[in-house]
Amino acid sequence: MPLHVIGGEARGRRLRSPPAGVRPTSAILRRSLFDILGARVTGARVLDLYAGAGTLGIEALSRGAASAQFVDRDRRCANVIAANLALAGIGAQAEVDCARAGSWIEHHRDRLGEFDLVFIDPPYGDAGLQEVLELLSGPGGITGDALVVVEESRRSTPSAPASLELVRLVRHGDSTLTLLRRAR
């Protein structure tokens, strides 16, 4: 099924699909997520980990996010993200890195405080997800009201580290969106 931007200035723009075996976030789940996020997206600095085709970060940019950092370990995905940014006409506000999510966080810990929204959409059941959540919530991790959004299988919802608290849980079909922030 073709991918499209579903809201904002790039609404309706067709995007390239990720390589075979990579599951993009469905349009229905993206719409639900961005309805929940609402005005919080405007001016936000976004980190899109396990970015795949970049649909979450591109959707945020289309809806007024100030910038987006895309990270995916697969060079083919990084190339698709770059192409999709060009197709959407919003590449100037974005950077794309080809790296494993945990490694990127470890090497860019000094930047984590910059991000307002962190999207994490790993392959369902990915063993590295817990490490990524620990790194994001540990010393030098996300700050203030930054929101972490994790998409996982309904059957394997991640357990959040004690330093993160649940804001909201959204289930649709086989997917669950878990919204987390620093515990207060």
C-alpha positions in Angstrom: 0.0 0.0 0.0 1.4 3.4 -0.9 2.6 5.7 1.8 1.4 9.3 2.0 1.8 12.3 4.3 -1.5 12.6 6.1 -1.4 16.1 7.5 0.2 19.5 7.4 1.9 21.4 4.6 3.0 18.2 2.8 -0.4 16.5 3.1 -1.1 14.1 0.3 2.5 13.8 -0.9 3.3 10.3 -1.9 6.4 8.7 -0.2 8.7 5.9 -1.1 8.1 2.6 0.8 10.9 1.2 2.9 12.8 -1.9 1.9 11.1 -5.3 2.1 10.8 -6.5 5.7 10.5 -3.0 7.2 7.1 -2.2 8.7 6.1 1.5 8.4 3.6 2.9 10.9 0.1 2.7 9.4 -1.8 5.8 8.4 -4.5 5.1 11.0 -2.0 4.9 13.8 -0.1 8.0 12.6 -3.4 9.9 12.5 -4.3 8.8 16.0 -0.8 9.7 17.3 -0.8 13.2 15.7 -4.3 13.9 16.9 -3.1 13.1 20.4 0.1 15.2 20.0 -1.9 18.2 18.5 -0.2 21.5 19.0 2.7 19.9 20.8 4.3 19.2 17.4 4.5 22.8 16.3 8.1 24.0 16.8 9.2 20.6 18.3 12.6 19.2 17.7 12.1 15.5 16.8 14.3 12.4 17.1 13.1 9.5 15.0 14.8 6.3 15.9 14.4 3.1 13.9 13.1 5.5 11.3 12.4 3.1 8.5 10.9 5.2 5.7 10.8 8.3 8.0 7.1 8.6 8.1 6.8 9.7 11.7 9.4 12.4 11.5 8.2 13.6 8.1 4.7 13.8 9.4 5.9 15.9 12.3 7.9 18.2 10.0 4.8 18.6 7.8 2.8 19.6 10.8 5.2 22.3 11.9 8.0 20.6 13.8 11.2 22.8 13.8 13.6 20.0 12.9 14.0 16.2 12.8 16.9 13.9 13.3 16.4 10.5 11.6 18.3 7.4 12.7 18.2 4.0 11.1 20.9 1.3 10.9 20.0 0.2 7.4 21.7 2.3 4.7 18.7 1.4 2.3 16.3 3.0 4.9 18.5 6.1 5.2 18.4 6.5 1.4 14.6 6.1 1.4 14.3 8.7 4.2 16.5 11.2 2.2 14.3 10.6 -0.9 11.1 11.0 1.1 12.3 14.3 2.6 12.9 15.6 -0.9 9.5 14.3 -2.1 7.8 16.1 0.8 9.8 19.2 0.2 11.0 19.4 3.9 14.6 18.1 3.8 16.2 21.4 4.9 15.0 20.9 8.5 16.3 17.3 8.7 19.4 15.2 9.2 19.7 11.5 8.4 22.2 9.2 10.1 22.8 5.5 9.4 23.5 4.0 12.8 22.2 1.6 15.4 19.8 3.5 17.7 21.7 2.7 20.9 25.1 3.6 19.4 23.7 6.9 18.0 22.4 7.8 21.5 25.7 7.0 23.1 27.6 9.1 20.6 25.2 12.0 20.8 24.3 12.1 24.5 25.1 15.8 24.6 22.2 16.4 22.1 19.4 14.4 23.8 18.3 17.4 25.8 17.5 19.2 22.6 14.6 16.9 21.6 11.0 17.5 22.5 9.6 14.4 20.8 11.3 11.0 20.4 9.7 8.4 18.1 10.9 4.8 18.5 9.5 2.3 16.1 11.7 -0.8 16.1 11.0 -4.1 14.5 8.4 -5.8 16.8 10.2 -7.7 19.5 13.6 -6.0 18.9 16.0 -6.8 21.7 17.6 -3.4 21.6 14.5 -1.5 22.6 15.0 -1.8 26.4 18.6 -0.6 26.0 17.4 2.5 24.0 14.8 3.3 26.7 17.4 3.0 29.4 19.9 5.3 27.5 17.2 7.9 26.8 16.1 7.9 30.5 19.5 7.7 32.1 22.0 10.5 32.9 22.3 12.9 30.1 19.1 11.6 28.6 15.9 13.4 27.7 14.9 16.3 29.8 11.8 18.3 31.0 8.6 17.6 29.2 10.1 15.6 26.3 7.8 12.9 25.1 8.9 9.5 24.0 6.5 7.5 21.7 7.2 3.8 21.3 5.4 1.7 18.8 5.4 -2.0 19.6 3.3 -5.1 19.0 0.3 -5.4 21.2 1.8 -8.6 22.5 5.1 -7.1 23.6 4.6 -3.7 25.1 7.9 -2.4 26.5 8.4 -2.1 30.2 9.5 1.5 30.9 12.5 2.2 33.1 11.6 3.6 36.5 12.7 7.1 35.5 10.0 7.2 32.8 6.3 7.4 33.5 3.4 6.3 31.3 1.4 9.2 29.8 -0.9 7.3 27.6 -1.4 3.9 25.9 -3.1 3.6 22.5 -4.0 0.2 21.0 -5.0 -0.3 17.4 -5.0 -3.7 15.7 -1.7 -5.5 16.4 0.0 -2.2 17.5 0.4 -0.3 20.7 1.7 3.2 21.1 3.2 3.9 24.5 3.7 7.6 25.4 6.3 8.2 28.1 8.0 11.1 29.8 10.5 11.6 32.6 8.9 10.7 36.0 8.1 13.7 38.0 
